């Protein structure tokens, strides 16, 4: 039995965008959708939901948010099995606990606090950095969120951290019936053979060839398992976060792996994932690698 897709809601406009995205994703993958609202959201954020005229606090408000979101989800797709829960916990703890039994977690990019200049809500950032399942932060333009470009992008970093991200990206591309664009960035040391241009060109060529070989190796099993997915491969010289940020502007989803490290901190986000979560032009999926 497939695990459910879980979406965290708090009544903000951003979380409603995440809810709509999650309903569509659940339908594509044939999953049930569990809507989670943490009643102690005020530990992280501090204003009333934008859609609610009900000024009652506490339990009544929490139940109103959960029920309203469940109704919105059912209206968007009556065929998706919907459940909703109000959890007496803060949002981070509630979502991290839900991650243990989730196909993936979905959150909005901003919470109810609306702090000026804040590009990513604190809940979304912490959950993306620590959850044990994939986390999708729904952000970017409406066309990107609606899947209008027909393209999923996966960024390939360290092979040990990329295998789960590759599988997730292929599954998403197959469910959408769209193309998959696999990208690996590479760089030559700036100081290498600076006084010998021909040697420098040879060194750059070697770096590019190695990146291409690593990209092919990382995709081999998934290409075999998903022959119907149209895959394009690209190696690009430059910082990974800039390469993927540019690719996100005309993508429906960008998928990256995250470094797993031992200890209470849990998931360690690399620079590329961190930048994408704050600035990407489309939804971002952060997929943890092996523990």
C-alpha positions as CSV (number, residue, x, y, z in Angstrom):
1,X,0.0,0.0,0.0
2,X,1.4,3.4,-1.0
3,X,2.1,5.9,1.7
4,X,0.0,9.1,1.5
5,X,1.1,12.5,0.3
6,X,1.0,14.9,3.2
7,X,0.5,18.7,2.9
8,X,0.9,21.2,5.7
9,X,-1.6,24.0,5.8
10,X,-1.9,27.1,8.0
11,X,-4.5,29.1,6.2
12,X,-2.0,31.4,4.4
13,X,-2.3,32.0,0.7
14,X,1.0,30.2,0.2
15,X,-0.3,27.1,2.0
16,X,-3.4,27.1,-0.2
17,X,-1.2,27.1,-3.3
18,X,0.6,24.2,-1.8
19,X,-2.7,22.4,-1.1
20,X,-3.8,22.8,-4.7
21,X,-0.4,21.5,-6.0
22,X,-0.6,18.6,-3.6
23,X,-4.2,17.6,-4.7
24,X,-3.0,17.5,-8.3
25,X,0.1,15.5,-7.4
26,X,-1.9,13.0,-5.4
27,X,-4.2,12.5,-8.4
28,X,-1.2,12.0,-10.8
29,X,0.4,9.4,-8.5
30,X,-2.8,7.7,-7.4
31,X,-2.1,8.6,-3.8
32,X,-4.3,9.6,-0.9
33,X,-3.8,13.1,0.5
34,X,-3.5,13.8,4.2
35,X,-3.9,17.5,5.2
36,X,-2.1,18.4,8.4
37,X,-2.7,21.6,10.4
38,X,-0.6,22.2,13.5
39,X,-2.7,24.0,16.1
40,X,0.4,25.5,17.8
41,X,1.5,27.3,14.6
42,X,1.9,30.6,16.5
43,X,5.3,29.3,17.8
44,X,6.6,30.2,14.3
45,X,4.1,32.6,12.8
46,X,1.7,35.2,14.1
47,X,-1.3,36.3,12.1
48,X,-4.7,35.1,11.2
49,X,-5.2,33.2,7.9
50,X,-5.9,35.4,4.9
51,X,-9.1,33.6,3.8
52,X,-10.8,33.4,7.2
53,X,-13.3,35.9,8.6
54,X,-13.7,33.8,11.7
55,X,-11.7,35.5,14.5
56,X,-12.2,32.8,17.1
57,X,-9.0,31.4,18.4
58,X,-7.7,28.0,19.5
59,X,-9.4,24.8,18.7
60,X,-12.3,26.3,16.7
61,X,-10.0,28.2,14.4
62,X,-7.7,25.1,13.9
63,X,-10.7,22.9,13.0
64,X,-12.0,25.6,10.7
65,X,-8.7,25.8,8.8
66,X,-8.5,22.0,8.4
67,X,-12.1,21.6,7.4
68,X,-11.9,24.5,4.9
69,X,-8.8,23.1,3.3
70,X,-10.3,19.6,3.1
71,X,-13.4,21.0,1.3
72,X,-11.2,23.0,-1.1
73,X,-9.2,19.8,-1.9
74,X,-12.4,17.8,-2.5
75,X,-13.8,20.5,-4.8
76,X,-10.5,20.5,-6.8
77,X,-10.5,16.7,-7.3
78,X,-13.4,14.6,-6.0
79,X,-11.6,11.4,-6.9
80,X,-8.6,11.9,-4.5
81,X,-9.1,10.3,-1.1
82,X,-8.8,13.2,1.4
83,X,-8.2,13.1,5.2
84,X,-7.4,16.0,7.5
85,X,-5.9,16.2,11.0
86,X,-5.4,19.0,13.5
87,X,-2.3,18.1,15.5
88,X,-1.7,19.7,19.0
89,X,1.9,20.6,18.1
90,X,4.0,23.2,16.4
91,X,4.2,23.0,12.7
92,X,7.8,21.8,12.4
93,X,7.4,19.0,14.9
94,X,4.0,17.9,13.4
95,X,5.3,17.7,9.9
96,X,8.6,16.0,10.8
97,X,6.6,13.4,12.7
98,X,4.3,13.0,9.7
99,X,7.3,12.5,7.4
100,X,7.9,9.0,8.9
101,X,4.8,7.7,7.2
102,X,4.6,9.9,4.1
103,X,5.4,9.4,0.4
104,X,6.4,13.1,0.5
105,X,5.7,16.3,2.4
106,X,4.3,19.4,0.6
107,X,4.6,22.9,2.1
108,X,4.1,26.5,0.9
109,X,7.0,28.8,0.6
110,X,5.7,31.4,3.1
111,X,3.9,31.0,6.4
112,X,1.3,33.2,8.0
113,X,3.8,35.6,9.6
114,X,4.5,37.5,6.4
115,X,7.7,39.0,7.7
116,X,8.9,41.7,5.2
117,X,11.9,40.5,3.2
118,X,11.6,36.9,4.2
119,X,12.0,34.8,1.1
120,X,11.2,31.4,2.7
121,X,9.1,30.7,5.8
122,X,10.9,29.2,8.8
123,X,8.7,26.1,8.8
124,X,9.4,25.3,5.2
125,X,13.1,25.7,5.6
126,X,13.5,23.6,8.7
127,X,11.2,20.8,7.4
128,X,13.1,20.7,4.1
129,X,16.4,20.4,6.0
130,X,15.3,17.7,8.4
131,X,12.5,15.5,7.0
132,X,13.2,11.9,6.4
133,X,11.1,11.8,3.2
134,X,11.1,14.1,0.1
135,X,9.9,17.6,0.7
136,X,8.3,19.8,-2.0
137,X,8.2,23.5,-1.3
138,X,5.7,25.0,-3.7
139,X,6.9,28.3,-5.0
140,X,7.4,30.2,-8.3
141,X,5.1,31.5,-10.9
142,X,1.6,30.3,-11.6
143,X,2.6,28.7,-14.9
144,X,5.3,26.8,-13.2
145,X,3.0,25.6,-10.4
146,X,0.4,24.6,-12.9
147,X,2.8,22.4,-14.9
148,X,2.6,24.5,-18.1
149,X,6.2,23.9,-19.3
150,X,6.1,20.1,-19.5
151,X,9.6,19.7,-18.0
152,X,11.0,18.3,-14.7
153,X,14.6,19.2,-13.9
154,X,16.9,17.1,-11.7
155,X,20.3,18.4,-10.5
156,X,22.9,15.7,-10.1
157,X,25.5,16.3,-7.4
158,X,27.5,13.7,-5.5
159,X,26.4,10.3,-6.8
160,X,25.9,9.0,-3.3
161,X,23.4,11.7,-2.6
162,X,21.7,11.8,-6.0
163,X,20.2,8.3,-6.5
164,X,17.0,8.9,-4.5
165,X,16.6,12.3,-6.2
166,X,16.9,10.7,-9.6
167,X,14.3,8.0,-8.8
168,X,11.9,10.7,-7.5
169,X,12.4,12.9,-10.6
170,X,11.8,10.0,-13.0
171,X,8.7,9.0,-11.2
172,X,7.4,12.5,-11.3
173,X,8.2,12.9,-15.0
174,X,6.5,9.7,-15.8
175,X,3.4,10.6,-13.8
176,X,3.2,14.0,-15.5
177,X,4.0,12.5,-19.0
178,X,6.6,15.1,-19.5
179,X,10.3,15.4,-20.3
180,X,13.1,15.1,-17.8
181,X,16.1,17.4,-18.0
182,X,19.1,16.1,-16.1
183,X,21.8,18.6,-15.3
184,X,25.3,18.3,-13.8
185,X,27.4,21.4,-13.1
186,X,31.2,21.2,-13.3
187,X,34.0,23.7,-12.6
188,X,37.7,23.9,-13.3
189,X,39.9,25.3,-10.5
190,X,40.4,29.0,-11.4
191,X,44.1,28.9,-10.7
192,X,44.8,25.7,-12.7
193,X,47.4,26.1,-15.5
194,X,46.5,29.8,-15.8
195,X,49.8,30.5,-17.7
196,X,49.2,27.7,-20.2
197,X,45.9,28.1,-22.1
198,X,46.3,24.8,-24.1
199,X,46.8,22.9,-20.9
200,X,43.9,24.7,-19.3
201,X,41.7,23.8,-22.2
202,X,42.7,20.1,-21.8
203,X,42.0,20.3,-18.1
204,X,38.5,21.8,-18.7
205,X,37.8,19.1,-21.2
206,X,38.7,16.4,-18.7
207,X,36.4,18.0,-16.1
208,X,33.6,18.1,-18.6
209,X,34.1,14.5,-19.7
210,X,34.1,13.3,-16.1
211,X,30.9,15.2,-15.4
212,X,29.3,13.7,-18.4
213,X,30.4,10.2,-17.4
214,X,29.0,10.7,-13.8
215,X,25.8,12.0,-15.2
216,X,25.4,8.9,-17.5
217,X,26.2,6.5,-14.6
218,X,23.7,8.2,-12.3
219,X,20.9,8.0,-14.8
220,X,21.6,4.5,-16.1
221,X,19.3,2.4,-13.8
222,X,16.4,4.9,-13.9
223,X,16.6,5.2,-17.7
224,X,16.3,1.4,-17.9
225,X,13.3,1.4,-15.5
226,X,11.5,4.3,-17.1
227,X,12.0,3.8,-20.9
228,X,8.9,5.9,-21.7
229,X,10.4,9.1,-20.1
230,X,12.1,11.4,-22.6
231,X,15.5,12.3,-21.0
232,X,17.9,15.0,-22.0
233,X,21.3,15.4,-20.4
234,X,23.4,18.5,-20.0
235,X,26.7,19.3,-18.3
236,X,27.3,23.0,-17.6
237,X,30.3,24.8,-16.4
238,X,29.5,27.0,-13.4
239,X,28.2,26.9,-9.8
240,X,25.4,24.3,-9.4
241,X,23.1,26.8,-7.7
242,X,23.3,29.3,-10.5
243,X,22.9,26.6,-13.2
244,X,19.8,25.1,-11.5
245,X,18.3,28.5,-10.7
246,X,18.4,29.4,-14.4
247,X,16.9,26.0,-15.3
248,X,14.0,26.5,-12.8
249,X,12.6,29.5,-14.7
250,X,10.9,27.3,-17.3
251,X,10.4,24.1,-15.4
252,X,7.4,22.6,-13.5
253,X,9.6,21.1,-10.8
254,X,13.3,21.1,-9.9
255,X,14.6,18.1,-7.9
256,X,17.8,18.0,-5.9
257,X,19.3,15.6,-3.4
258,X,20.3,16.6,0.1
259,X,23.2,15.4,2.2
260,X,22.4,13.1,5.1
261,X,24.7,13.4,8.1
262,X,24.6,11.7,11.5
263,X,23.5,13.4,14.6
264,X,20.5,15.5,15.9
265,X,20.8,18.0,13.0
266,X,19.7,15.4,10.6
267,X,19.6,16.5,7.0
268,X,22.2,18.9,5.8
269,X,21.2,21.1,2.9
270,X,23.8,22.0,0.4
271,X,24.1,25.5,-1.2
272,X,22.2,24.6,-4.3
273,X,19.2,23.3,-2.4
274,X,19.3,26.3,-0.1
275,X,19.4,28.8,-2.9
276,X,16.7,27.0,-4.9
277,X,14.3,27.0,-1.9
278,X,14.7,30.7,-1.6
279,X,14.8,31.8,-5.2
280,X,13.7,29.1,-7.7
281,X,11.1,30.0,-10.3
282,X,9.2,26.7,-9.8
283,X,8.4,24.2,-7.0
284,X,11.4,22.6,-5.5
285,X,11.7,18.9,-4.3
286,X,14.5,18.2,-1.8
287,X,15.1,14.4,-1.6
288,X,17.2,13.0,1.2
289,X,19.9,10.5,0.3
290,X,20.7,7.4,2.2
291,X,21.3,7.7,5.9
